[in-house]
Amino acid sequence: MIAAKLIAKMLKPPICLCGLAAASLLVSARAQVVAFNSFGAGNSYSHATVWAVSGASLAGGYRGQAEFFTPSVTGYLSSFELATYRVSGSALSNFYIAQDNGSGVPGTNIESFINVANITGVLTINSIVKPLLQAGTQYWLCDEPATSTSYNGWYYNNQGYDYGFAFERSEWSWAAIPGPTVSSGVFEVQVTPVPEAGVVSLSLLGSVCLWKFRGRSRNRRAG
């Protein structure tokens, strides 16, 4: 009987530690998922037309472009990508992820990406702040010229997305163009999903077990 109790006590800590390890693996294994995507198969898009993003010194004057999206998954922003066209000048853009202001245009910025060099092709930008994006809530990806000589383009999607957009003729002075209209700029947003409640509970349980085990170990050594 005494031997059986000793064996049971010896087995409890490893079981708790296994629970903690399993929870850690489950959380770390949660890969990035696509929360919004207007690219076609193989990251295809329309190569024929772009939305202009230009600085004030250009012939067409200042212009910024913003496209809205509604995440299908709640998660922390991981990265986004869009197809851009480098035309001339500094070719630098300031990108923003913004909340909707309630009137169908970009409002409060939740992450900024300043002086990003455009390319001709698919541009990928990784999040540093990793703000939480809520599924079913409208957000905006904004592209403003970073300098007066910046001249770039944002390619159209080829999937029939024409739900409207916002543009500006001076910094952060957005005007809404409701859809349906001409094609929206193409982009994709990836997030790291929020862990499910069961995974969080398992992780907390494992942490408690580990704390208790360490406390018992200290008490034994003290005795």
C-alpha positions in Angstrom: 0.0 0.0 0.0 2.8 2.4 0.9 4.7 1.5 -2.3 1.6 2.2 -4.4 1.2 5.7 -2.9 4.8 6.5 -3.5 4.5 5.4 -7.1 1.4 7.6 -7.5 3.1 10.6 -6.1 6.1 10.0 -8.4 3.8 9.8 -11.5 1.8 13.1 -10.9 4.5 15.6 -11.7 5.4 14.1 -15.1 1.7 13.9 -16.0 1.3 17.7 -15.3 4.5 18.5 -17.1 3.3 16.5 -20.1 0.1 18.6 -20.0 2.1 21.8 -20.0 4.3 20.6 -22.8 1.3 19.5 -24.9 -0.3 22.9 -24.4 2.8 24.8 -25.4 3.1 22.7 -28.5 -0.5 23.3 -29.4 -0.1 27.1 -29.0 3.2 27.3 -30.9 1.9 25.1 -33.6 -0.9 27.6 -34.5 0.3 28.7 -37.9 -0.6 31.9 -39.7 -3.9 31.7 -41.6 -5.3 33.8 -44.3 -8.0 36.2 -42.9 -8.7 38.0 -46.2 -7.5 37.4 -49.7 -8.4 39.0 -53.1 -5.6 37.3 -55.1 -6.4 34.6 -57.5 -4.9 31.2 -57.7 -1.1 31.3 -57.5 -1.2 34.9 -56.3 -2.6 36.1 -59.6 -3.9 39.6 -60.2 -4.7 42.0 -63.0 -1.4 43.2 -64.6 -3.2 45.7 -66.8 -4.3 48.4 -64.5 -3.2 50.0 -61.2 -4.6 52.5 -58.7 -2.1 55.5 -58.6 -0.4 56.4 -55.4 1.5 59.7 -56.1 3.2 62.5 -54.3 2.3 66.2 -54.5 5.0 67.1 -57.0 3.7 64.8 -59.7 1.6 66.0 -62.6 -1.5 64.3 -61.1 -0.9 65.7 -57.7 -1.2 63.9 -54.4 -3.2 60.7 -54.2 -3.5 57.9 -51.6 -5.4 54.7 -51.9 -7.2 52.6 -49.3 -9.0 49.3 -49.5 -11.1 47.8 -46.7 -11.3 44.2 -45.5 -13.2 42.2 -43.0 -11.2 39.4 -41.4 -12.8 35.9 -41.4 -10.7 34.9 -38.4 -10.0 36.7 -35.1 -6.2 36.9 -34.7 -3.1 38.9 -34.3 -1.9 40.6 -37.5 1.1 38.6 -38.9 1.7 40.1 -42.3 0.0 41.4 -45.5 1.0 41.5 -49.1 -0.2 43.5 -52.1 0.8 43.7 -55.7 2.5 47.1 -56.4 4.0 48.8 -59.4 7.1 51.0 -59.1 6.8 53.9 -61.5 9.3 56.7 -60.6 10.7 59.0 -58.0 11.5 57.8 -54.5 9.0 55.0 -54.9 8.4 55.0 -51.1 5.0 54.5 -49.5 3.6 54.7 -46.0 1.3 51.8 -45.3 -1.2 51.7 -42.5 -3.6 49.2 -41.0 -6.5 51.3 -39.7 -9.9 50.9 -38.0 -13.0 52.1 -39.8 -14.1 55.5 -38.4 -17.8 54.4 -38.5 -18.5 56.4 -41.7 -16.9 54.1 -44.2 -13.4 55.6 -44.4 -10.1 54.9 -42.5 -10.0 56.1 -38.9 -7.5 55.3 -36.1 -4.2 53.7 -37.2 -3.4 50.5 -35.4 -0.1 49.9 -37.1 2.1 52.0 -39.4 4.8 51.0 -41.9 6.8 54.0 -42.9 9.1 54.5 -46.0 8.5 51.1 -47.5 10.2 50.7 -50.9 7.7 49.6 -53.5 8.5 46.9 -56.1 6.9 45.8 -59.3 5.4 42.6 -58.1 4.0 41.1 -54.8 5.3 43.1 -51.8 5.1 41.4 -48.4 5.2 43.4 -45.2 5.5 41.8 -41.7 3.8 43.2 -38.7 5.8 44.2 -35.7 3.1 45.4 -33.3 0.8 42.5 -34.2 -2.5 44.2 -33.3 -5.6 42.1 -32.7 -8.0 42.0 -35.6 -11.6 40.9 -34.9 -13.4 38.7 -37.3 -16.4 40.4 -38.8 -15.0 43.9 -38.2 -14.1 46.3 -41.0 -10.5 47.5 -41.3 -8.5 49.3 -43.9 -5.2 48.9 -45.7 -4.0 52.3 -46.6 -1.2 53.3 -49.1 0.0 56.9 -49.0 3.0 58.4 -50.9 5.9 58.9 -48.4 7.5 61.7 -50.3 6.5 64.3 -52.9 8.2 62.4 -55.7 6.8 59.0 -54.8 4.9 57.5 -57.8 3.6 54.0 -57.5 0.7 51.8 -58.4 -1.5 49.3 -56.6 -2.6 46.5 -59.0 -6.3 45.6 -59.4 -7.6 42.2 -58.3 -8.9 39.7 -60.9 -11.5 38.1 -58.7 -14.3 40.5 -59.2 -13.9 42.4 -55.8 -15.5 45.8 -56.5 -17.0 46.6 -53.1 -15.7 50.2 -53.0 -12.6 51.9 -51.7 -11.3 55.3 -50.3 -8.9 57.8 -51.8 -7.4 61.1 -50.8 -6.0 64.2 -52.3 -4.1 65.3 -49.2 -2.7 63.4 -46.3 -5.3 61.5 -44.3 -8.3 63.2 -45.9 -10.1 60.1 -47.1 -13.2 60.2 -49.3 -15.3 57.0 -49.7 -16.3 55.6 -53.0 -18.9 53.0 -52.3 -19.3 49.9 -54.5 -20.0 48.3 -56.8 -17.3 50.2 -58.7 -14.2 49.4 -60.6 -11.9 46.6 -59.2 -10.4 47.0 -55.8 -6.6 46.8 -55.2 -5.4 43.3 -54.6 -4.1 42.2 -51.3 -4.0 39.4 -48.6 -4.0 39.6 -44.8 -2.6 36.9 -42.6 -3.1 36.5 -38.9 -2.1 34.2 -36.0 -5.4 33.0 -34.6 -6.3 33.5 -31.0 -5.8 30.2 -29.1 -9.0 28.3 -28.3 -10.2 28.4 -24.7 -9.4 24.7 -24.2 -5.8 25.2 -25.2 -5.4 28.2 -22.8 -7.0 26.2 -20.0 -4.6 23.3 -20.6 -1.6 25.6 -20.6 -2.7 27.2 -17.3 -3.4 23.8 -15.7 0.1 22.7 -16.7 1.6 25.8 -15.2 -0.2 25.3 -11.9 1.0 21.7 -11.8 4.5 22.7 -12.5 4.4 25.4 -9.7 3.1 22.8 -7.2 5.7 20.3 -8.2 8.5 22.8 -7.8 7.1 23.8 -4.4 7.0 20.2 -3.2 10.5 19.7 -4.4 11.7 22.7 -2.4 9.9 21.4 0.6 11.5 18.0 0.4 15.0 19.5 0.1 14.3 21.8 3.0 13.2 18.8 5.1 
